[in-house]
Amino acid sequence: MNKAIAIVVVILVVVLGAFAVRNNMSGQGALGATVATVNGEAVTQGELNLLLAEVNGNPEVVIPAEGTEEYKQFMETVLDQAVNNKLLLSHAISLGFKADEESVQTQLATVKGNFENDEAFQAELTKSDITEAVLVANMRRRSILGAYYESLSAENDLSVSDEEVKTFYDTQVASGEGAPSFEEIEAQIKELLSQQKGEQLLATIIADLRAKATVVSSL
């Protein structure tokens, strides 16, 4: 699956899965309500809803029951990610990265094409507490950050040595019952370790941005 298609698939999961999130969020505020500010820039309830929909699309994540301490901690974690997203986006824009508007409009058309008509699309957004403006803004964010991540990958060594791959296999995979052979999953391990290096690089960048940021939460 190429990157553009993968992005559209994620966005479709967000739109089509958001209603399920809404059913667990009866106490949330209006879409334009500010849930946090990042260096004076608002993170809105609509943006948080969209991120919650993305989380809901992950089968490995179970949203706790509303009103519980676990739910409160879960929401704080999601808001924390929304803050990180805002910081990274502002940072990428300051470095000159821009959204590919043609790609954004193509993605929007693809998403709308999954509904009978625009009225049905708008109705689903309304039920999901997500506006089209927030959805498009998220597409632009993905486009900008995608370009930024590609630049980071090009400028930093995220390569993985054969020794690193073999060590991971020997320590994390080989001893498991019914473990696949090294040759069967060598490529997957290399990709995983490269992704982990990228995540570590991003974590360092985010930590630096947060250390300099002023964040105020309204939750």
LUMRO-372361 format. One line per 2 residues: for each residue x, y, z of N, C-alpha, C, O. Coordinates in nm, 2 decimals. Example, Ala and Ser with C-alpha at 12.3 -4.5 7.8 and 13.67 -1.06 7.14 Angstrom:
1.32:-0.57:0.78:1.23:-0.45:0.78:1.32:-0.33:0.78:1.42:-0.33:0.85 ~ 1.28:-0.22:0.71:1.37:-0.11:0.71:1.29:0.00:0.79:1.34:0.11:0.80
//
This chain:
0.09:-0.12:0.00:0.00:0.00:0.00:0.09:0.12:0.00:0.17:0.14:0.09 ~ 0.07:0.22:-0.10:0.16:0.33:-0.10:0.11:0.43:0.01:0.00:0.42:0.06
0.20:0.53:0.03:0.17:0.63:0.14:0.04:0.70:0.13:-0.03:0.72:0.22 ~ 0.01:0.75:0.00:-0.11:0.83:-0.02:-0.23:0.75:0.01:-0.32:0.80:0.08
-0.23:0.62:-0.03:-0.35:0.54:-0.01:-0.36:0.51:0.14:-0.47:0.50:0.20 ~ -0.25:0.48:0.20:-0.25:0.45:0.35:-0.31:0.57:0.43:-0.38:0.55:0.52
-0.27:0.69:0.39:-0.33:0.81:0.46:-0.48:0.81:0.44:-0.55:0.84:0.54 ~ -0.53:0.79:0.32:-0.67:0.79:0.29:-0.74:0.68:0.38:-0.85:0.71:0.43
-0.68:0.56:0.38:-0.74:0.46:0.46:-0.75:0.50:0.61:-0.85:0.48:0.67 ~ -0.65:0.56:0.66:-0.65:0.61:0.80:-0.76:0.71:0.82:-0.84:0.70:0.92
-0.78:0.80:0.72:-0.88:0.90:0.73:-1.02:0.84:0.73:-1.11:0.88:0.80 ~ -1.03:0.74:0.64:-1.16:0.67:0.63:-1.20:0.60:0.77:-1.31:0.61:0.81
-1.10:0.54:0.83:-1.12:0.48:0.96:-1.16:0.59:1.06:-1.25:0.56:1.14 ~ -1.10:0.71:1.05:-1.14:0.82:1.14:-1.29:0.85:1.12:-1.36:0.86:1.22
-1.33:0.88:1.00:-1.46:0.93:0.97:-1.56:0.82:1.00:-1.66:0.85:1.07 ~ -1.54:0.70:0.95:-1.64:0.59:0.97:-1.64:0.54:1.11:-1.74:0.48:1.16
-1.53:0.56:1.19:-1.53:0.50:1.32:-1.56:0.61:1.43:-1.57:0.57:1.55 ~ -1.57:0.73:1.39:-1.59:0.84:1.49:-1.72:0.83:1.56:-1.73:0.86:1.68
-1.82:0.78:1.50:-1.95:0.77:1.57:-1.95:0.68:1.69:-2.01:0.70:1.79 ~ -1.87:0.57:1.67:-1.85:0.48:1.79:-1.79:0.55:1.91:-1.82:0.52:2.02
-1.69:0.64:1.88:-1.63:0.72:1.98:-1.73:0.81:2.05:-1.74:0.82:2.17 ~ -1.81:0.87:1.96:-1.91:0.97:2.01:-2.01:0.90:2.11:-2.05:0.97:2.21
-2.04:0.78:2.09:-2.13:0.71:2.18:-2.07:0.69:2.32:-2.14:0.67:2.42 ~ -1.94:0.71:2.33:-1.87:0.70:2.46:-1.83:0.83:2.52:-1.75:0.84:2.61
-1.88:0.94:2.45:-1.83:1.07:2.49:-1.95:1.17:2.51:-1.94:1.29:2.47 ~ -2.05:1.12:2.58:-2.17:1.21:2.59:-2.15:1.33:2.67:-2.23:1.43:2.65
-2.05:1.34:2.75:-2.02:1.46:2.83:-1.93:1.56:2.77:-1.89:1.65:2.84 ~ -1.88:1.54:2.65:-1.78:1.62:2.59:-1.85:1.76:2.55:-1.97:1.76:2.52
-1.76:1.86:2.53:-1.81:1.99:2.50:-1.83:2.02:2.36:-1.82:1.93:2.27 ~ -1.86:2.15:2.33:-1.89:2.19:2.19:-1.76:2.17:2.11:-1.65:2.18:2.16
-1.78:2.16:1.97:-1.67:2.13:1.88:-1.56:2.24:1.89:-1.44:2.21:1.88 ~ -1.60:2.36:1.91:-1.51:2.47:1.91:-1.45:2.50:2.04:-1.36:2.59:2.06
-1.49:2.43:2.14:-1.44:2.46:2.28:-1.30:2.43:2.29:-1.25:2.33:2.23 ~ -1.22:2.51:2.36:-1.08:2.49:2.38:-1.05:2.39:2.49:-1.10:2.41:2.61
-0.98:2.29:2.46:-0.95:2.19:2.57:-0.80:2.21:2.62:-0.76:2.15:2.72 ~ -0.72:2.28:2.54:-0.59:2.32:2.58:-0.54:2.43:2.49:-0.59:2.45:2.38
-0.43:2.49:2.54:-0.36:2.59:2.45:-0.22:2.55:2.45:-0.16:2.51:2.55 ~ -0.16:2.57:2.33:-0.01:2.53:2.31:0.05:2.66:2.26:0.03:2.70:2.14
0.13:2.72:2.34:0.19:2.85:2.31:0.09:2.95:2.26:0.11:3.03:2.16 ~ -0.03:2.95:2.33:-0.14:3.04:2.29:-0.23:2.99:2.18:-0.33:3.06:2.16
-0.20:2.88:2.12:-0.28:2.83:2.01:-0.37:2.72:2.06:-0.33:2.63:2.14 ~ -0.50:2.73:2.03:-0.60:2.64:2.09:-0.60:2.50:2.03:-0.57:2.48:1.91
-0.62:2.40:2.12:-0.65:2.27:2.08:-0.80:2.26:2.10:-0.84:2.27:2.22 ~ -0.88:2.23:2.00:-1.03:2.23:2.02:-1.08:2.09:2.05:-1.01:1.99:2.03
-1.21:2.09:2.10:-1.27:1.97:2.12:-1.29:1.89:1.99:-1.28:1.76:1.99 ~ -1.31:1.96:1.88:-1.32:1.89:1.75:-1.19:1.82:1.71:-1.20:1.71:1.66
-1.08:1.88:1.74:-0.95:1.82:1.71:-0.93:1.70:1.80:-0.88:1.59:1.76 ~ -0.97:1.71:1.93:-0.96:1.60:2.02:-1.05:1.48:1.98:-1.01:1.37:1.99
-1.17:1.51:1.93:-1.26:1.41:1.88:-1.20:1.33:1.77:-1.21:1.21:1.76 ~ -1.13:1.40:1.68:-1.07:1.34:1.56:-0.96:1.25:1.61:-0.95:1.14:1.55
-0.88:1.29:1.70:-0.77:1.21:1.75:-0.83:1.08:1.82:-0.78:0.97:1.81 ~ -0.94:1.10:1.90:-1.00:0.99:1.96:-1.05:0.89:1.86:-1.05:0.77:1.89
-1.10:0.94:1.75:-1.15:0.85:1.65:-1.04:0.77:1.59:-1.05:0.65:1.56 ~ -0.92:0.83:1.57:-0.80:0.76:1.53:-0.77:0.65:1.63:-0.74:0.53:1.59
-0.77:0.68:1.75:-0.74:0.58:1.86:-0.84:0.47:1.86:-0.80:0.35:1.87 ~ -0.97:0.51:1.84:-1.07:0.40:1.83:-1.05:0.31:1.72:-1.10:0.19:1.72
-0.99:0.35:1.61:-0.96:0.27:1.50:-0.85:0.17:1.52:-0.83:0.08:1.44 ~ -0.78:0.18:1.63:-0.67:0.09:1.67:-0.73:-0.03:1.75:-0.78:-0.01:1.86
-0.73:-0.15:1.69:-0.80:-0.26:1.76:-0.72:-0.30:1.89:-0.78:-0.37:1.98 ~ -0.60:-0.25:1.91:-0.53:-0.28:2.03:-0.56:-0.19:2.15:-0.51:-0.21:2.26
-0.64:-0.09:2.12:-0.67:0.01:2.23:-0.82:0.00:2.27:-0.91:-0.01:2.18 ~ -0.84:-0.01:2.40:-0.98:-0.02:2.45:-1.00:0.11:2.53:-0.93:0.14:2.62
-1.11:0.18:2.49:-1.14:0.31:2.56:-1.21:0.27:2.69:-1.32:0.20:2.69 ~ -1.16:0.32:2.81:-1.22:0.28:2.93:-1.36:0.34:2.94:-1.40:0.43:2.87
-1.44:0.30:3.04:-1.58:0.35:3.06:-1.57:0.49:3.11:-1.49:0.53:3.20 ~ -1.66:0.57:3.05:-1.66:0.72:3.09:-1.70:0.73:3.24:-1.78:0.66:3.29
-1.63:0.83:3.30:-1.66:0.85:3.44:-1.56:0.78:3.54:-1.56:0.81:3.66 ~ -1.48:0.69:3.49:-1.38:0.62:3.57:-1.25:0.69:3.57:-1.22:0.78:3.49
-1.17:0.66:3.67:-1.03:0.71:3.68:-0.95:0.68:3.56:-0.87:0.75:3.51 ~ -0.97:0.55:3.51:-0.90:0.51:3.39:-0.94:0.59:3.27:-0.85:0.62:3.19
-1.06:0.63:3.26:-1.11:0.71:3.15:-1.04:0.85:3.16:-1.00:0.91:3.05 ~ -1.03:0.91:3.28:-0.97:1.04:3.30:-0.82:1.03:3.25:-0.78:1.12:3.18
-0.75:0.93:3.29:-0.61:0.91:3.26:-0.60:0.89:3.11:-0.51:0.94:3.04 ~ -0.69:0.81:3.05:-0.69:0.79:2.90:-0.71:0.92:2.83:-0.64:0.95:2.73
-0.80:1.01:2.87:-0.83:1.13:2.81:-0.71:1.23:2.82:-0.67:1.30:2.73 ~ -0.64:1.22:2.93:-0.52:1.30:2.95:-0.41:1.26:2.86:-0.33:1.34:2.81
-0.40:1.13:2.83:-0.30:1.08:2.74:-0.33:1.12:2.60:-0.24:1.16:2.52 ~ -0.46:1.11:2.56:-0.50:1.15:2.43:-0.47:1.30:2.41:-0.42:1.35:2.30
-0.51:1.38:2.51:-0.48:1.53:2.50:-0.33:1.55:2.49:-0.29:1.64:2.42 ~ -0.25:1.48:2.56:-0.11:1.49:2.56:-0.06:1.47:2.41:0.03:1.54:2.37
-0.12:1.37:2.35:-0.08:1.34:2.21:-0.12:1.46:2.12:-0.05:1.49:2.02 ~ -0.24:1.51:2.14:-0.29:1.63:2.06:-0.19:1.75:2.08:-0.17:1.82:1.98
-0.14:1.77:2.20:-0.04:1.87:2.22:0.08:1.85:2.14:0.14:1.94:2.08 ~ 0.13:1.72:2.15:0.25:1.69:2.07:0.23:1.71:1.92:0.32:1.77:1.85
0.11:1.68:1.87:0.08:1.70:1.73:0.09:1.85:1.70:0.14:1.89:1.59 ~ 0.03:1.93:1.78:0.03:2.07:1.76:0.17:2.13:1.76:0.20:2.21:1.68
0.25:2.08:1.85:0.39:2.13:1.86:0.47:2.09:1.74:0.54:2.17:1.68 ~ 0.45:1.96:1.70:0.53:1.92:1.58:0.48:1.99:1.45:0.56:2.02:1.37
0.35:2.01:1.44:0.30:2.08:1.32:0.36:2.22:1.32:0.40:2.27:1.21 ~ 0.35:2.30:1.43:0.40:2.43:1.43:0.55:2.43:1.40:0.60:2.52:1.32
0.62:2.34:1.45:0.77:2.33:1.42:0.79:2.30:1.27:0.88:2.37:1.21 ~ 0.72:2.21:1.22:0.74:2.18:1.07:0.71:2.30:0.99:0.78:2.33:0.89
0.60:2.37:1.02:0.56:2.49:0.94:0.67:2.59:0.95:0.70:2.66:0.85 ~ 0.73:2.61:1.07:0.83:2.71:1.09:0.96:2.68:1.01:1.03:2.77:0.98
0.97:2.55:0.97:1.09:2.51:0.89:1.06:2.52:0.74:1.14:2.49:0.66 ~ 0.93:2.56:0.71:0.90:2.58:0.57:0.82:2.47:0.50:0.79:2.48:0.38
0.78:2.37:0.58:0.70:2.26:0.52:0.56:2.30:0.50:0.50:2.37:0.58 ~ 0.50:2.26:0.38:0.36:2.30:0.35:0.29:2.17:0.31:0.34:2.07:0.27
0.15:2.18:0.31:0.07:2.07:0.27:0.06:2.07:0.12:0.07:2.17:0.05 ~ 0.05:1.95:0.07:0.02:1.92:-0.07:-0.13:1.94:-0.09:-0.20:1.84:-0.07
-0.17:2.05:-0.14:-0.31:2.08:-0.14:-0.39:1.99:-0.24:-0.50:1.95:-0.22 ~ -0.32:1.96:-0.35:-0.38:1.87:-0.45:-0.41:1.73:-0.39:-0.51:1.67:-0.41
-0.31:1.68:-0.31:-0.33:1.55:-0.24:-0.44:1.56:-0.14:-0.52:1.47:-0.12 ~ -0.45:1.67:-0.07:-0.55:1.69:0.04:-0.69:1.69:-0.03:-0.78:1.62:0.02
-0.71:1.76:-0.14:-0.84:1.76:-0.20:-0.87:1.62:-0.26:-0.99:1.58:-0.26 ~ -0.77:1.55:-0.31:-0.79:1.41:-0.36:-0.84:1.32:-0.25:-0.93:1.24:-0.26
-0.77:1.33:-0.13:-0.81:1.25:-0.02:-0.96:1.29:0.03:-1.03:1.20:0.06 ~ -0.99:1.42:0.03:-1.12:1.46:0.07:-1.23:1.40:-0.02:-1.33:1.35:0.02
-1.20:1.40:-0.15:-1.29:1.35:-0.25:-1.31:1.20:-0.24:-1.42:1.15:-0.25 ~ -1.20:1.13:-0.20:-1.20:0.99:-0.18:-1.29:0.95:-0.06:-1.37:0.86:-0.06
-1.27:1.03:0.05:-1.35:1.01:0.17:-1.50:1.03:0.14:-1.59:0.95:0.17 ~ -1.53:1.14:0.07:-1.67:1.17:0.04:-1.73:1.07:-0.05:-1.85:1.04:-0.05
-1.65:1.01:-0.14:-1.70:0.91:-0.23:-1.75:0.78:-0.17:-1.81:0.70:-0.23 ~ -1.72:0.77:-0.04:-1.77:0.65:0.04:-1.91:0.67:0.09:-1.97:0.59:0.16
-1.97:0.79:0.06:-2.10:0.82:0.11:-2.19:0.84:-0.01:-2.14:0.88:-0.12 ~ -2.32:0.82:0.01:-2.42:0.83:-0.10:-2.42:0.97:-0.17:-2.42:0.99:-0.29
-2.41:1.07:-0.08:-2.40:1.21:-0.13:-2.34:1.30:-0.02:-2.31:1.25:0.09 ~ -2.32:1.43:-0.05:-2.26:1.52:0.04:-2.34:1.53:0.17:-2.29:1.55:0.28
-2.48:1.53:0.15:-2.56:1.54:0.27:-2.54:1.42:0.37:-2.53:1.45:0.49 ~ -2.52:1.30:0.31:-2.49:1.19:0.40:-2.36:1.20:0.47:-2.34:1.17:0.59
-2.26:1.25:0.39:-2.13:1.28:0.45:-2.13:1.38:0.56:-2.08:1.36:0.67 ~ -2.20:1.49:0.54:-2.21:1.59:0.64:-2.29:1.54:0.76:-2.26:1.58:0.88
-2.39:1.46:0.74:-2.47:1.41:0.85:-2.38:1.32:0.94:-2.39:1.32:1.06 ~ -2.30:1.24:0.88:-2.21:1.15:0.95:-2.11:1.23:1.04:-2.08:1.20:1.15
-2.06:1.34:0.97:-1.97:1.43:1.05:-2.04:1.49:1.17:-1.98:1.50:1.28 ~ -2.16:1.53:1.15:-2.24:1.59:1.26:-2.26:1.49:1.37:-2.24:1.53:1.49
-2.30:1.37:1.34:-2.32:1.27:1.44:-2.19:1.23:1.51:-2.19:1.20:1.63 ~ -2.07:1.25:1.44:-1.94:1.22:1.50:-1.88:1.33:1.57:-1.77:1.32:1.62
-1.95:1.45:1.57:-1.89:1.57:1.63:-1.76:1.60:1.57:-1.66:1.64:1.64 ~ -1.75:1.60:1.44:-1.63:1.64:1.36:-1.68:1.73:1.25:-1.77:1.69:1.17
-1.62:1.84:1.23:-1.66:1.93:1.12:-1.57:1.90:1.00:-1.46:1.84:1.01 ~ -1.62:1.93:0.88:-1.53:1.91:0.76:-1.41:1.99:0.77:-1.30:1.95:0.72
-1.41:2.11:0.83:-1.30:2.20:0.84:-1.19:2.13:0.93:-1.07:2.14:0.89 ~ -1.23:2.07:1.03:-1.14:1.99:1.12:-1.08:1.87:1.05:-0.96:1.85:1.06
-1.16:1.80:0.97:-1.11:1.69:0.89:-1.01:1.73:0.79:-0.91:1.67:0.78 ~ -1.04:1.84:0.72:-0.94:1.89:0.62:-0.82:1.94:0.68:-0.71:1.91:0.63
-0.83:2.00:0.80:-0.71:2.05:0.87:-0.62:1.93:0.91:-0.50:1.94:0.91 ~ -0.69:1.82:0.95:-0.61:1.70:0.98:-0.54:1.64:0.86:-0.43:1.59:0.87
-0.61:1.65:0.75:-0.54:1.60:0.62:-0.42:1.69:0.59:-0.31:1.63:0.55 ~ -0.43:1.82:0.61:-0.32:1.91:0.59:-0.21:1.88:0.69:-0.09:1.88:0.65
-0.25:1.85:0.81:-0.14:1.82:0.91:-0.07:1.70:0.87:0.06:1.69:0.88 ~ -0.14:1.59:0.83:-0.07:1.47:0.79:0.02:1.49:0.67:0.13:1.44:0.66
-0.02:1.58:0.58:0.06:1.61:0.46:0.19:1.68:0.50:0.30:1.65:0.45 ~ 0.17:1.78:0.59:0.29:1.86:0.63:0.39:1.77:0.71:0.51:1.77:0.69
0.33:1.70:0.81:0.42:1.61:0.89:0.48:1.50:0.81:0.59:1.45:0.84 ~ 0.41:1.45:0.71:0.46:1.34:0.63:0.59:1.39:0.55:0.69:1.32:0.55
0.58:1.51:0.50:0.70:1.57:0.43:0.81:1.60:0.53:0.93:1.58:0.50 ~ 0.77:1.64:0.65:0.87:1.66:0.76:0.94:1.53:0.80:1.06:1.53:0.81
0.86:1.43:0.82:0.92:1.30:0.86:1.01:1.24:0.75:1.12:1.19:0.78 ~ 0.98:1.26:0.62:1.06:1.22:0.51:1.19:1.29:0.52:1.30:1.23:0.49
1.19:1.42:0.55:1.31:1.50:0.56:1.40:1.45:0.67:1.52:1.44:0.66 ~ 1.33:1.42:0.79:1.41:1.37:0.90:1.48:1.24:0.87:1.59:1.22:0.90
1.41:1.15:0.80:1.46:1.02:0.76:1.58:1.04:0.67:1.68:0.97:0.67 ~ 1.57:1.14:0.58:1.68:1.16:0.48:1.80:1.23:0.55:1.92:1.20:0.51
1.78:1.30:0.65:1.89:1.38:0.72:1.95:1.30:0.84:2.06:1.34:0.88 ~ 1.88:1.19:0.88:1.93:1.12:0.99:1.95:0.97:0.96:1.87:0.92:0.87
2.05:0.91:1.02:2.07:0.77:0.99:1.98:0.68:1.06:2.00:0.66:1.18 ~ 1.88:0.63:0.99:1.78:0.53:1.05:1.80:0.39:1.01:1.72:0.30:1.02
1.92:0.37:0.94:1.95:0.24:0.89:1.97:0.14:1.01:2.01:0.18:1.12 ~ 1.95:0.01:0.98:1.97:-0.09:1.08:2.07:-0.19:1.02:2.06:-0.24:0.91
2.16:-0.23:1.11:2.27:-0.32:1.07:2.22:-0.47:1.07:2.12:-0.50:1.14 ~ 2.28:-0.55:1.00:2.25:-0.70:1.01:2.27:-0.75:1.15:2.19:-0.84:1.19
2.37:-0.70:1.22:2.39:-0.74:1.36:2.27:-0.71:1.45:2.23:-0.78:1.53 ~ 2.22:-0.58:1.43:2.11:-0.54:1.51:1.99:-0.63:1.49:1.91:-0.67:1.58
1.96:-0.66:1.36:1.85:-0.75:1.32:1.86:-0.88:1.39:1.77:-0.94:1.44 ~ 1.98:-0.94:1.37:2.01:-1.08:1.43:2.00:-1.08:1.58:1.94:-1.17:1.64
2.05:-0.97:1.64:2.04:-0.97:1.79:1.89:-0.96:1.84:1.85:-1.03:1.93 ~ 1.81:-0.88:1.77:1.67:-0.87:1.80:1.60:-1.00:1.78:1.52:-1.05:1.87
1.63:-1.07:1.67:1.57:-1.20:1.65:1.61:-1.30:1.76:1.52:-1.37:1.81 ~ 1.74:-1.31:1.79:1.78:-1.40:1.89:1.73:-1.38:2.03:1.70:-1.47:2.10
1.71:-1.25:2.07:1.67:-1.22:2.20:1.52:-1.20:2.22:1.46:-1.22:2.33 ~ 1.45:-1.17:2.11:1.30:-1.14:2.12:1.21:-1.24:2.05:1.09:-1.24:2.08
1.27:-1.32:1.96:1.18:-1.40:1.87:1.22:-1.55:1.88:1.13:-1.63:1.90 ~ 1.34:-1.58:1.87:1.39:-1.72:1.85:1.34:-1.82:1.96:1.31:-1.93:1.93
1.33:-1.77:2.08:1.30:-1.86:2.19:1.15:-1.89:2.20:1.11:-1.97:2.28 ~ 1.07:-1.82:2.13:0.92:-1.83:2.13:0.88:-1.96:2.07:0.94:-2.01:1.97
0.77:-2.02:2.12:0.72:-2.14:2.06:0.67:-2.12:1.92:0.59:-2.03:1.90 ~ 0.71:-2.21:1.83:0.67:-2.19:1.69:0.72:-2.07:1.62:0.66:-2.02:1.53
0.84:-2.02:1.67:0.90:-1.90:1.62:0.93:-1.92:1.47:0.98:-2.03:1.43 ~ 0.91:-1.82:1.38:0.94:-1.83:1.24:1.10:-1.83:1.23:1.17:-1.78:1.32
1.14:-1.87:1.12:1.29:-1.87:1.09:1.34:-1.72:1.08:1.26:-1.63:1.05 ~ 1.46:-1.70:1.10:1.52:-1.57:1.08:1.49:-1.51:0.94:1.46:-1.40:0.93
1.51:-1.60:0.84:1.50:-1.55:0.71:1.35:-1.51:0.68:1.33:-1.42:0.59 ~ 1.26:-1.57:0.74:1.11:-1.54:0.72:1.08:-1.40:0.76:1.00:-1.33:0.70
1.14:-1.35:0.87:1.10:-1.22:0.92:1.21:-1.12:0.93:1.20:-1.02:1.00 ~ 1.32:-1.15:0.87:1.44:-1.06:0.87:1.40:-0.92:0.82:1.43:-0.82:0.88
1.32:-0.91:0.71:1.28:-0.78:0.65:1.19:-0.71:0.75:1.20:-0.59:0.76 ~ 1.10:-0.78:0.81:1.00:-0.71:0.90:1.07:-0.66:1.02:1.04:-0.55:1.07
1.17:-0.73:1.07:1.25:-0.69:1.19:1.33:-0.56:1.15:1.33:-0.47:1.23 ~ 1.39:-0.56:1.04:1.47:-0.45:1.00:1.38:-0.32:0.99:1.42:-0.21:1.03
1.26:-0.34:0.93:1.16:-0.23:0.92:1.12:-0.18:1.06:1.11:-0.06:1.08 ~ 1.09:-0.27:1.15:1.05:-0.24:1.28:1.16:-0.16:1.35:1.13:-0.06:1.42
1.28:-0.21:1.35:1.39:-0.14:1.42:1.42:0.00:1.36:1.45:0.09:1.43 ~ 1.40:0.01:1.23:1.42:0.15:1.17:1.31:0.24:1.21:1.33:0.36:1.24
1.18:0.19:1.22:1.07:0.27:1.27:1.10:0.31:1.42:1.07:0.43:1.46 ~ 1.15:0.22:1.50:1.18:0.25:1.64:1.28:0.37:1.65:1.27:0.45:1.73
1.38:0.36:1.56:1.48:0.47:1.56:1.42:0.60:1.52:1.45:0.71:1.58 ~ 1.33:0.60:1.43:1.25:0.72:1.39:1.17:0.77:1.50:1.16:0.89:1.53
1.11:0.68:1.58:1.02:0.72:1.69:1.11:0.78:1.80:1.07:0.87:1.87 ~ 1.23:0.72:1.82:1.32:0.78:1.92:1.36:0.92:1.89:1.38:1.01:1.97
1.39:0.94:1.76:1.43:1.07:1.71:1.32:1.17:1.73:1.34:1.28:1.78 ~ 1.19:1.13:1.70:1.08:1.22:1.72:1.06:1.25:1.87:1.02:1.36:1.90
1.07:1.15:1.95:1.06:1.17:2.09:1.15:1.27:2.15:1.12:1.35:2.23 ~ 1.28:1.27:2.10:1.38:1.37:2.14:1.34:1.51:2.09:1.35:1.60:2.17
1.29:1.52:1.97:1.24:1.65:1.92:1.12:1.70:2.00:1.12:1.82:2.03 ~ 1.03:1.61:2.02:0.91:1.65:2.10:0.95:1.70:2.24:0.89:1.80:2.29
1.04:1.62:2.30:1.08:1.66:2.44:1.14:1.80:2.44:1.12:1.88:2.53 ~ 1.22:1.83:2.34:1.28:1.96:2.33:1.18:2.07:2.31:1.18:2.18:2.37
1.08:2.04:2.22:0.97:2.14:2.19:0.89:2.16:2.32:0.85:2.28:2.35 ~ 0.86:2.06:2.39:0.77:2.07:2.51:0.85:2.15:2.62:0.78:2.22:2.70
0.98:2.13:2.63:1.05:2.20:2.73:1.05:2.35:2.71:1.06:2.43:2.81 ~ 1.03:2.39:2.59:1.02:2.53:2.55:0.88:2.59:2.54:0.86:2.71:2.53
0.78:2.50:2.55:0.64:2.54:2.52:0.57:2.58:2.65:0.61:2.54:2.76 ~ 0.46:2.65:2.63:0.37:2.69:2.74:0.24:2.61:2.70:0.17:2.65:2.61
0.21:2.51:2.78:0.09:2.43:2.76:-0.01:2.45:2.88:0.03:2.43:2.99 ~ -0.13:2.48:2.85:-0.24:2.50:2.95:-0.35:2.40:2.91:-0.41:2.42:2.81
-0.39:2.31:3.00:-0.50:2.22:2.98:-0.63:2.27:3.04:-0.62:2.32:3.15 ~ -0.74:2.25:2.97:-0.87:2.28:3.03:-0.95:2.16:3.07:-1.06:2.18:3.12
-0.89:2.04:3.05:-0.97:1.92:3.09:-0.97:1.91:3.24:-1.03:1.81:3.30
//
